[in-house]
């Protein structure tokens, strides 16, 4: 009986670990894909934390893969980040100004959460197409964990700490400040 319980726990932890990787991958892929589509170069992508499983370059982009799928990040090329409004770019400290082309920044920030919402929909579709397997089965648990992990990635749009929501709030604040700024007249 204890062996069965240990196996069930190990299976649940393994499925949770896999679901967390799926959600983190979808989230960061959303940011990177949006940046690429909008003509903003991606310098690097960080997936996970803890001991490094891979640290190198893939297709000209730096990639760091950590053991634990808890956090990730997409680093834009500094020149492109500056061109879309990011200022004082360095780890843990930045500010944002609304400039020409700045509209791309909120799209990139929101793309991670949008891809996580897609992940929830894909998990629900898988669950339906698989015949609605019950919780407690591998298929049912996988669908549940993938949906839950992606839902938590979607909540990254809440503006707190250094979340995507905090970035979006900075973008909106900068746009509002630019809108309220008095027009500058140059007389020559």
N, C-alpha and C positions, 0 to 999 in steps of 0.2 A: 504494500500500500504506500509506504514512504517512497519507494522507488518510482511508483507511478506518479505521485505528486511531484517529485523532483523532475521527472521527465516532462510533465505538463508545464511546470514553471520554466524549465529551460526552453521549451518550445515557445512559450509566450514571450519570453525575453528575446529570443532569436527573431521572432516575428516583429516585435516592437523595434528592435535594432534595425531590421531591414526596412520597416515602414519609415523610421526616422531618416534613414539614408535617402529613401525615395522622396520624402518631403523636402529635405535639405537640397537635394540635387535639383528638383523641380523649381524650387524657390530661386536659387542662384542662377540656374539656367535661364529663368525668366528675366532677371536683371541683365545678364550678359547678352542674351538674344535681343532684347529691346535696345541695348546700347549699340550693338552691331547694326541692327536695322536702321537706327537713327544716325548712323555715321560717327558714332563715338567709339574710339578704340578702347579695348579692354586690356589693361596691363597684366592683371592677374586675377585668379580665382582661388579662394580658400574654402575648402570644404572640410569641416570637422576641426576638432582640437585634440590636444594630447599628443602622444608619440606619433611622429610622422611616418605614414605608410608610403608616401611618395612626395618628393619635393623636387620639381624640375620644370621643364617647359614642354608644352604640347601645342604644336601649331603656332609657335611664336608667342604663346601666352603662358605666363608663369602659373603653375598649379601646385597647390599644397593640399595634400590629402591627409587629414589626421584620423586617429583611431575612433574618436567619439563624435557622432553626428549631432553635436549640440549647437554649434554656431558656424556661420559661413560669411563670406563677403566677396564682393566683386570690386576690384580696384581699377578705376578708369585711368587711362593715360593722363598724366598731369596736364599736358597742354590742352587736351580735349576737355578735361574737367574744368579747367580755367575758362575755356571758351564758352562753356554752358553756364557759368556763374559761380562755380566753387572758388573760394578764396582761402588763403592761408592753409593750404592743403598739407597736412601732416597727420600722423597717427593720433587719433583722439581729439583733434582740434580742427575745426573748419567753420567757415561761415559761407553764406550764400547771398549773392546779389542777382537781381533780375536784370539780365542783359539780353541782347539779341540772340535768339537761339536757346534761351533758358527754358523754354517750354519742354525741351527734351528731358530735362532733369526729373520733373515729377513723373513723367511717363516711365522712365527707367526705375525710379523708386517704387512705383506702384506695380510694376510688372512681376516682381517676386510674389507678392500676395495674390495677384491675378492668376499666376500659374499654380499656386497652392489651391485656389478655389477650383481650378481645372482638375487638380489632383483629387479633390473631394468628389467631384462629378465622375471622374474616371473610376474611383474606388466603388462608388455606388453603381455605376454601369457594370463593372466587373461582377459585383455581388449579384446583380439582377441576372446577368448573362450566365453566371455559374449556377443558377437555379436557387438562389437565396440560401446558401449554406448557413447553418446555424452557428451562433457564437459557441465556441468550444471545439469547432472543427477547424482545420488548418485554413481552409478557404474563407470561412466566416471570420475567423480571428484576423487573418491578413487584411481582408476588406475593412474591418473595423479599425485596425491599427493604422492602416494607410489613410483612411478618412480622418481619423482623430489627429494624426501627425500633420496632415496637410491643413486641417482646420486651425491648428495651433500656429502654423506658418502664416496663415491668412490673418490671424490676430496680430501679426507683426505690424499691421497697418495702424494699430493703436499708437497715438503719439506719446510714447514714454521712453525714457533712457535714450539709447542710440538706435532706436527702431526705424524701420522704413517710414512709419507714421510720423516720427520726429523729423525726418528729412522732408516729408511732404508738408508738414507744418512750416518748416523753414522756407520752403519754396513759395507757399501761399503768402506767408508774411512778407517775403521779399517782393513778390508781385504786387501786393497791396501797397507796400512802401513806395515802389516805383510809380504806381498809379497815382498816389497822393502827392508825390514830389512835385514842386513847382516846375513849370516848363522853363528851360534855360534858353535865353535869347542871346545870340552872339551877334554883336554889332561890329562890323569891320570898317 
